[in-house]
């Protein structure tokens, strides 16, 4: 595997590993429906997330009590399922942010030593 391919694969794995964290951060700002969330993640985190990836993640987060969902009727078109972070989800997100800050600082220390 070429160096560029190896780096791209590693970067993709890191970004995908952060999806729970990214989803909760998005939902902490406001409610999103599925496709809108996919677009937001692609625009901000530059991760191409498919429906086959995002909906199982949303279902797992819902099952874990971190988010809720509701159907909203649209004036035109089909209803949309909107997702919202729960109080438990906000607490978990706060812990994730703390863990990320510690991890990020430790990675920065390694990079300074190079």
N, CA and C of each residue as an Amber inpcrd file, in Angstrom:
protein
   342
   0.8520000  -1.1840000   0.0000000   0.0000000   0.0000000   0.0000000
   0.8950000   1.2430000   0.0000000   0.6000000   2.1750000  -0.8770000
   1.3700000   3.4080000  -0.9880000   1.1670000   4.2710000   0.2630000
   2.1180000   5.1720000   0.4980000   2.0710000   6.0240000   1.6810000
   0.7940000   6.8640000   1.7320000   0.4160000   7.4600000   0.6030000
  -0.7880000   8.2910000   0.5640000  -2.0330000   7.4830000   0.9040000
  -2.1010000   6.2650000   0.3950000  -3.2490000   5.3960000   0.6800000
  -3.2940000   5.0240000   2.1560000  -2.1590000   4.7170000   2.7220000
  -2.0760000   4.3530000   4.1350000  -2.5400000   5.4990000   5.0160000
  -2.0790000   6.7030000   4.7150000  -2.4690000   7.8890000   5.4870000
  -3.9600000   8.1450000   5.3370000  -4.4760000   8.0530000   4.1290000
  -5.9100000   8.2720000   3.8880000  -6.7580000   7.2520000   4.6480000
  -6.3200000   6.0030000   4.6580000  -7.0550000   4.9530000   5.3730000
  -7.0450000   5.2280000   6.8790000  -5.8860000   5.5980000   7.4160000
  -5.7670000   5.9180000   8.8350000  -6.6650000   7.1040000   9.1990000
  -6.6190000   8.1430000   8.3810000  -7.4310000   9.3400000   8.6450000
  -8.9170000   9.0000000   8.6290000  -9.3400000   8.1840000   7.6920000
 -10.7340000   7.7600000   7.6070000 -11.1470000   7.0020000   8.8630000
 -10.2770000   6.1240000   9.3400000 -10.5670000   5.3500000  10.5520000
 -10.7070000   6.2740000  11.7680000  -9.8270000   7.2530000  11.8810000
  -9.8820000   8.1960000  13.0050000 -11.1950000   8.9790000  12.9650000
 -11.5350000   9.4850000  11.7980000 -12.7630000  10.2820000  11.6670000
 -13.9990000   9.4410000  11.9790000 -14.0590000   8.2250000  11.4580000
 -15.2140000   7.3560000  11.7130000 -15.3100000   6.9900000  13.1860000
 -14.1620000   6.8510000  13.8320000 -14.1520000   6.5560000  15.2560000
 -14.6910000   7.6950000  16.1030000 -14.7520000   8.8650000  15.5320000
 -15.2330000  10.0520000  16.2400000 -16.7140000  10.3430000  15.9830000
 -17.4010000   9.5150000  15.2090000 -18.7710000   9.8270000  14.7950000
 -19.7490000  10.0210000  15.9520000 -19.6910000   9.1790000  16.9780000
 -20.5920000   9.3750000  18.1190000 -20.3930000  10.7710000  18.7070000
 -19.1380000  11.1240000  18.9220000 -18.7750000  12.4240000  19.4810000
 -19.2700000  13.5560000  18.5790000 -19.0460000  13.4330000  17.2890000
 -19.4630000  14.4610000  16.3260000 -20.9830000  14.6040000  16.2960000
 -21.6990000  13.4810000  16.2820000 -23.1620000  13.5170000  16.2620000
 -23.6950000  14.2230000  17.5050000 -23.1680000  13.8660000  18.6740000
 -23.6360000  14.5050000  19.9120000 -23.3180000  15.9890000  19.9180000
 -22.1430000  16.3830000  19.3910000 -21.8280000  17.8150000  19.3200000
 -22.8180000  18.5490000  18.4180000 -23.1540000  17.9540000  17.2800000
 -24.1290000  18.5720000  16.3740000 -25.4770000  18.7360000  17.0780000
 -25.9280000  17.6680000  17.7210000 -27.2530000  17.6800000  18.3460000
 -27.2970000  18.5490000  19.6040000 -26.1400000  18.8620000  20.1670000
 -26.1000000  19.7660000  21.3200000 -26.4370000  21.1940000  20.8950000
 -26.2200000  21.4880000  19.6090000 -26.5090000  22.8290000  19.0840000
 -27.9820000  22.9980000  18.7230000 -28.5450000  21.9320000  18.0910000
 -29.9540000  21.9840000  17.6780000 -30.3880000  20.6140000  17.1750000
 -31.6760000  20.4690000  16.8940000 -32.2020000  19.2220000  16.3410000
 -31.8380000  19.1250000  14.8590000 -31.6220000  17.9040000  14.4040000
 -31.3370000  17.6310000  12.9930000 -32.1640000  16.4370000  12.5500000
 -32.5300000  16.3940000  11.2750000 -33.0650000  15.1530000  10.7170000
 -31.8980000  14.4390000  10.0360000 -32.0640000  13.1630000   9.7520000
 -30.9760000  12.3130000   9.3040000 -30.1430000  12.8490000   8.1630000
 -30.7810000  13.1630000   7.0380000 -30.0240000  13.6200000   5.8660000
 -29.2970000  14.9280000   6.1650000 -29.9460000  15.7990000   6.9150000
 -29.3490000  17.0820000   7.2860000 -28.0930000  16.8560000   8.1500000
 -28.1550000  15.8670000   9.0270000 -27.0180000  15.5260000   9.8720000
 -25.8680000  14.9680000   9.0270000 -26.1890000  14.1240000   8.0670000
 -25.1760000  13.5790000   7.1530000 -24.4650000  14.7300000   6.4370000
 -25.2350000  15.6870000   5.9330000 -24.6750000  16.8300000   5.2070000
 -23.8000000  17.6870000   6.1240000 -24.2540000  17.9160000   7.3420000
 -23.4990000  18.7320000   8.3040000 -22.1480000  18.0750000   8.6230000
 -22.1650000  16.7730000   8.8550000 -20.9330000  16.0450000   9.1600000
 -19.9710000  16.1030000   7.9790000 -20.5060000  15.9630000   6.7830000
 -19.6590000  16.0310000   5.5870000 -19.0610000  17.4300000   5.4300000
 -19.8710000  18.4670000   5.6430000 -19.4080000  19.8410000   5.4630000
 -18.3720000  20.2490000   6.5100000 -18.5760000  19.8670000   7.7670000
 -17.6970000  20.3150000   8.8450000 -16.5240000  19.3670000   9.0670000
 -16.8010000  18.0740000   9.2020000 -15.7540000  17.1090000   9.5410000
 -15.1320000  16.4420000   8.3130000 -15.6840000  16.7250000   7.1490000
 -15.1970000  16.1480000   5.8940000 -15.2220000  14.6190000   5.9180000
 -16.3110000  14.0870000   6.5050000 -16.5060000  12.6470000   6.5450000
 -17.7050000  12.3150000   5.6700000 -17.5130000  11.4500000   4.6980000
 -18.6270000  10.9920000   3.8720000 -19.3270000   9.8480000   4.6000000
 -20.4240000  10.1750000   5.2500000 -21.1780000   9.1940000   6.0210000
 -22.3860000   8.7710000   5.2040000 -22.5630000   7.4780000   5.0660000
 -23.7150000   6.9830000   4.3160000 -24.9000000   6.7960000   5.2560000
 -26.0770000   6.6690000   4.6650000 -27.2740000   6.3900000   5.4610000
 -27.1250000   5.0640000   6.1880000 -26.4460000   4.1170000   5.5490000
 -26.2270000   2.8070000   6.1520000 -25.3170000   2.8530000   7.3670000
 -24.5860000   3.9380000   7.5260000 -23.7280000   4.1330000   8.6990000
 -24.4230000   4.9830000   9.7450000 -25.0390000   6.0950000   9.3180000
 -25.5720000   7.0620000  10.2820000 -26.7990000   6.5350000  11.0340000
 -27.7140000   5.8730000  10.3370000 -28.9440000   5.4560000  11.0110000
 -28.7220000   4.3790000  12.0680000 -27.8620000   3.3930000  11.8360000
 -27.5650000   2.4630000  12.9410000 -26.9110000   3.1640000  14.1370000
 -26.0370000   4.1480000  13.8650000 -25.4370000   4.9170000  14.9540000
 -26.4910000   5.6910000  15.7290000 -27.3940000   6.3480000  15.0160000
 -28.4710000   7.0900000  15.6720000 -29.3530000   6.1580000  16.4910000
 -29.6490000   4.9970000  15.9550000 -30.4690000   4.0260000  16.6970000
 -29.7640000   3.5610000  17.9640000 -28.4460000   3.3360000  17.8840000
 -27.6910000   2.9130000  19.0620000 -27.6420000   4.0250000  20.1000000
 -27.4230000   5.2620000  19.6580000 -27.4070000   6.3920000  20.5860000
 -28.7710000   6.5690000  21.2490000 -29.8240000   6.3220000  20.4900000
 -31.1780000   6.4000000  21.0410000 -31.4090000   5.2890000  22.0670000
 -30.9960000   4.0850000  21.7210000 -31.1380000   2.9400000  22.6290000
 -30.3690000   3.1830000  23.9280000 -29.2170000   3.8530000  23.8310000
 -28.3910000   4.1540000  24.9990000 -28.9190000   5.3430000  25.8030000
 -30.0000000   5.9750000  25.3180000 -30.6060000   7.0930000  26.0340000
 -29.8750000   8.4130000  25.8630000 -29.0290000   8.5100000  24.8370000
 -28.2650000   9.7340000  24.6210000 -28.9770000  10.7250000  23.7160000
 -29.8870000  10.2180000  22.8910000 -30.6860000  11.0750000  22.0090000
 -32.1310000  10.5660000  21.9970000 -33.0230000  11.4190000  21.5460000
 -34.4150000  11.0390000  21.3020000 -34.7440000  11.4000000  19.8580000
 -35.8750000  10.9230000  19.4000000 -36.2990000  11.2740000  18.0430000
 -37.7950000  11.5250000  18.0300000 -38.2120000  12.2700000  17.0220000
 -39.6430000  12.5250000  16.8210000 -39.8910000  12.7310000  15.3370000
 -41.0570000  12.3130000  14.8910000 -41.4610000  12.5260000  13.5040000
 -42.1280000  13.8900000  13.3950000 -41.7660000  14.6210000  12.3500000
 -42.3520000  15.9430000  12.0950000 -42.9610000  15.9270000  10.7000000
 -44.2550000  16.2300000  10.6300000 -44.9430000  16.3190000   9.3410000
 -44.4720000  17.5640000   8.6060000 -44.2440000  17.4220000   7.3180000
 -43.8080000  18.5400000   6.4870000 -44.9970000  19.0240000   5.6590000
 -45.0090000  20.3110000   5.3210000 -46.0930000  20.8500000   4.5100000
 -46.1320000  20.1760000   3.1450000 -44.9610000  19.8930000   2.6180000
 -44.8910000  19.1530000   1.3590000 -43.8410000  18.0620000   1.5210000
 -44.1170000  16.9180000   0.9940000 -43.1660000  15.8130000   1.1000000
 -43.4630000  14.9060000   2.2730000 -42.5500000  14.0050000   2.5070000
 -42.7500000  13.0080000   3.5500000 -42.3210000  13.5500000   4.9180000
 -42.8310000  12.9580000   6.0080000 -42.3960000  13.3840000   7.3540000
 -40.8990000  13.1290000   7.5460000 -40.3020000  13.9200000   8.4340000
 -38.8790000  13.7670000   8.7440000 -38.7250000  13.3940000  10.2150000
 -37.7510000  12.5390000  10.4730000 -37.4490000  12.1370000  11.8410000
 -36.3250000  13.0340000  12.3570000 -36.6420000  13.8310000  13.3800000
 -35.6740000  14.7390000  13.9720000 -35.0820000  14.1210000  15.2280000
 -33.7940000  14.3640000  15.4270000 -33.0700000  13.8270000  16.5700000
 -32.6310000  14.9660000  17.4760000 -32.6560000  14.6880000  18.7810000
 -32.3190000  15.6930000  19.7860000 -31.5170000  15.0250000  20.8960000
 -30.5380000  15.7260000  21.4400000 -29.7320000  15.1900000  22.5350000
 -30.5490000  15.2120000  23.8340000 -30.3290000  14.2290000  24.6990000
 -31.0070000  14.1650000  25.9860000 -30.0900000  14.7530000  27.0660000
 -30.6140000  14.8820000  28.2710000 -29.8020000  15.3500000  29.3980000
 -28.6440000  14.3680000  29.6270000 -28.9470000  13.0680000  29.5600000
 -27.8930000  12.0500000  29.6990000 -26.8590000  12.2060000  28.5800000
 -27.3340000  12.4650000  27.3700000 -26.4290000  12.6700000  26.2400000
 -25.5250000  13.8670000  26.4510000 -26.0660000  14.9330000  27.0440000
 -25.2650000  16.1290000  27.3250000 -24.1710000  15.8170000  28.3460000
 -24.5050000  14.9980000  29.3500000 -23.5060000  14.6090000  30.3500000
 -22.4070000  13.7630000  29.7170000 -22.8030000  12.8120000  28.8690000
 -21.8250000  11.9710000  28.1800000 -20.9540000  12.8330000  27.2660000
 -21.5740000  13.7620000  26.5460000 -20.8210000  14.6560000  25.6600000
 -19.8140000  15.4700000  26.4540000 -20.1880000  15.9460000  27.6160000
 -19.2640000  16.7040000  28.4610000 -18.0500000  15.8480000  28.8210000
 -18.2890000  14.5920000  29.1830000 -17.1870000  13.6770000  29.4800000
 -16.3270000  13.3990000  28.2620000 -16.9690000  13.2690000  27.1050000
 -16.2240000  13.0490000  25.8630000 -15.3340000  14.2450000  25.5510000
 -15.8580000  15.4540000  25.7670000 -15.0710000  16.6640000  25.5080000
 -13.8390000  16.7020000  26.4050000 -14.0190000  16.3790000  27.6780000
 -12.8850000  16.3550000  28.6090000 -11.8510000  15.3300000  28.1680000
 -12.3210000  14.1240000  27.8120000 -11.4110000  13.0670000  27.3630000
 -10.6820000  13.4950000  26.0930000 -11.4050000  14.1390000  25.1660000
 -10.7820000  14.5890000  23.9190000  -9.7000000  15.6230000  24.1920000
  -9.9820000  16.5660000  25.1020000  -9.0030000  17.6020000  25.4190000
  -7.7300000  16.9830000  25.9990000  -7.8770000  16.0120000  26.8970000
  -6.7080000  15.3340000  27.4710000  -5.9370000  14.5780000  26.3880000
  -6.6640000  13.8480000  25.5630000  -6.0300000  13.0770000  24.4950000
  -5.3160000  14.0080000  23.5190000  -5.9750000  15.0760000  23.1450000
  -5.4050000  16.0370000  22.2110000  -4.1270000  16.6490000  22.7670000
  -4.1320000  16.9800000  24.0560000  -2.9310000  17.5360000  24.6880000
  -1.7940000  16.5210000  24.6800000  -2.1210000  15.2590000  24.9380000
  -1.0650000  14.2390000  24.9570000  -0.4850000  14.0410000  23.5480000
  -1.3420000  14.0740000  22.5330000  -0.8500000  13.9580000  21.1540000
   0.0220000  15.1640000  20.8050000  -0.3980000  16.3530000  21.2460000
   0.4040000  17.5520000  21.0080000   1.7920000  17.4070000  21.6470000
   1.8570000  16.8130000  22.8380000   3.1500000  16.6090000  23.5010000
   4.0460000  15.6850000  22.6650000   3.4570000  14.6070000  22.1500000
   4.2320000  13.7190000  21.3010000   4.7370000  14.4500000  20.0630000
   3.9000000  15.2690000  19.4680000   4.2910000  15.9730000  18.2520000
   5.4010000  16.9840000  18.5260000   5.3710000  17.6090000  19.7010000
   6.4240000  18.5820000  20.0660000   7.7650000  17.8810000  20.2160000
   7.7350000  16.6110000  20.6250000   8.9760000  15.8800000  20.8540000
   9.6090000  15.3640000  19.5630000   8.8630000  15.4020000  18.4600000
   9.4080000  14.8980000  17.1870000  10.4490000  15.8330000  16.6120000
